[in-house]
Amino acid sequence: MSTARDVEPDPGPAEPDPGSAAPTEPLPAVAPRLRALRRRSALTLEAAARAAGLSPAHLSRLETGGRQPSLPMLLALARIYGTTVSELLGESVPDRDAVVRGGRQDPTEAGGWTYWQAGAPGRGMQALRVRVPYGSQGDLVRVHPGEEWLHVLTGRLWLRLGDTAHRLGPGDSAHFDSLTPHRIAARDPEGVELLFVHTLLQSPTAALCLGPITGETR
């Protein structure tokens, strides 16, 4: 007669992690690419995780291959790092045109501002031509990683950097660290038009100075 032994009950199949891809779909090359893109974006693990709505520990596991990212996670991280899901997955990036034709750029309304793309998408910097109407977002203060450069084409501009206010006219430019609290507003009722360049890879999308784009708050 056999002696009964205590046997661990079979817990059954493990519940899937709602934030991870199924284990049957391994993405081994994604982990080192996630870390490389975060470092290229000059973001700490904590800052990137906070922007993506993850814990630092979870993002760390994604970067070491301990967890597989879901598609929503890839989309969020791609936006934060200023890239595409295709690049995160290691797919080849198509050649981008070096020349942007003004007549082919349709204006977009965003938070009261109107802007036109002045550079190719998917680059480390984003260049825009922007029209700022009088009184639009004049009390909106921004702080985010990266750098910004602007050049006034027409009209007059208020630029507040920290505790200092600057008046800029046509031909004037400003180049500053975006971690300095800053605010932009038109001085004249006619508004102001300017060229605007920011380091997209260092600036989470939700923190940039322009108004909401394609439904996202920037």
N, C-alpha and C positions, 0 to 999 in steps of 0.2 A: 504494500500500500504506500503510495507516494505521499511525501510530506508536503503540506500546503505551504507556499511561500508568499510573502507580501509582494505584490506586483504593482508597479506604477500604472495607474490607469492611462490608457491611450488618450491624449488630449485632442486627437484628431488633427486635421490640417490647420496650420497656423493661419490666423486671420490676416488678410493682406493689409499692408500699411496703406492707408488712403492717400498718402502723399508720395507714394513710390510706384514705379512701374512694376509690372508683373515680373517675377524672377525668370520667366521664360523669354524675356526680351532684354538680355544683358546689353549694356552700353558701356563697355570697358573704357573706351577712349574718351568718354565724356568727362570723367572725373578729373584727370589732369588738365583738361581744357578749361573746365570751370575755374580751377584755381588760377590758371595762367591769365584768363580774362579778368578775373577779379583783381589780380595784382596789376595788370595793365591799366585797369580803371582806377588804380590808386585808392581802393576801398579796403578797409579792414574787414575781417570776417564778421565782426559784430555789426558794422554799418551795413554791409551787403545783406546779412541775414535779416536785419530789421526792415530794410527797404523791401525785401521779398516776402515778409510776413512769416519768416522761419526762425527757429531758434539757432544760435550759433553752433550748437552741437549737431543739429540736423544738417546744416550746410556743410559742416566739417566732414560728416559722414558721406555727403554727396561728393565732396572733393577728393575723398580717399577711396571711393568705390564701395563703401560700406552700405550705401543705399543707392537705388536707382531713381532718378528724378521722373516725375510725371510730366505730361505735356504742359499743364498749367504752370508748373514750376519752371520748366524750360522757357516758356513765354515770359514769365516774370523776370527771370534772370537775364534773358536776352535784352529786355527793355532797360534793365538797370545797367547792364554793361554796354549799352549802345550798340548792340550787334543783332544778329538774326539767329533763329533756331538752327538754321542750316549751318552756320558757322560753329555753333555749339556742338553740333553733331559731326563736324569735320567735313561737311560737304563743300565742294569747291564753290568759291564766290565768283559770279560772273563778272566779266570786265565792266567797269563803269566808264561812262563817257567823261572825259576831262572837261568838256565844254558844255555849259548850260545856256541854252538859248532863251532869252527873256520872253520872246513871244510865245513860247510853249509852256510857260509857267502860269497856272491859274492861281489867282489870289485865294487865300483862305482866311476866314474870319475866326479869331480866337480871343475870347475874353475882351472884346472891344477893339482889339488890334487887328490889323490886316497885314499878312506877311506873304512873301513869295520866296520859294527856295532859290538860293543863289549858289548852291553847291550840290555835289552828288550825294545821295543818301548812303548810309552805311560807312561813312568815313569817321576818323577820330575827331574831327571838328565838324560842326554844322554851321553853314553860312546862310544868312537870311537877309532879305530886304524887308524892312518893317515900317509900317505907317502907324504911328501912335496918335490917336485923337486926344483932344484936350480933355483932361480930367479922368482919363481911363486908367485905372489901376494906380493912381497917383499915391495911394496910401498903402500899397502892397510892398512889404519888405521881404526880401529873399536872402537866404543864406544856404550855400551848398558847395560841395567840393568843385574844384576846377578853376578855369580862368574865363574871362569875357573880354571881348574887344568890340567897341562900337565906334561908328563914324557918322557924324551928322551930315546928311545930304541937304535937306531943306528944313527950315523952321528953327526953333530954339528949344533946348532941352534942359530940364532939371535932372541932375544926377546926384543923389545923396549916397556917399560912401561913409559908413559909420556915422560920426557926428559932423561930418563936413559936407556942405552943399556946394555943388559946382554948377555953373551956367555954361552950357555949350551951345555954340552957333554953327552955321554951315562951315564945313572944313575942319571942325574940331573933332578930336578923337579921345577915347579913354580906354585904358587897358588895365584890368584890375583882377585881384584874387577874389573869387566868388565867395570865399568864406567870410569876407568883409560884408556885413549887412548892407544891402544896397537897394535903392529905389529909383525908378525911372518914371518921369512924367513930362508931358509936353507943356511948354510955357505959354504958348500962343493959342488962341481959339482955333486957328487953322490947323493945329496939330504939327507933328514933326515926322520926317521920314529919315530913316537911318539904315546903315549896314550894320549887321549884328553877327558876331561869330562867338560861339561858345564851344568848350571842349566837352562834347557830348559823352565821351567814354568816361569822363570823371564826374559826370553830373547825372544822378538818378533822374529819370524822366519827370517824376512828380515834383522836382525841386527847381526846375528851370524857370526863367523869368517870364516867358511868354504865356499867353492864356492857354486854355485847354485845347488840345489838338486831338481830333478824331475821338472826341468824347472823353479824353483823359484830362485830369487836372494836372497842370504843369507848374 
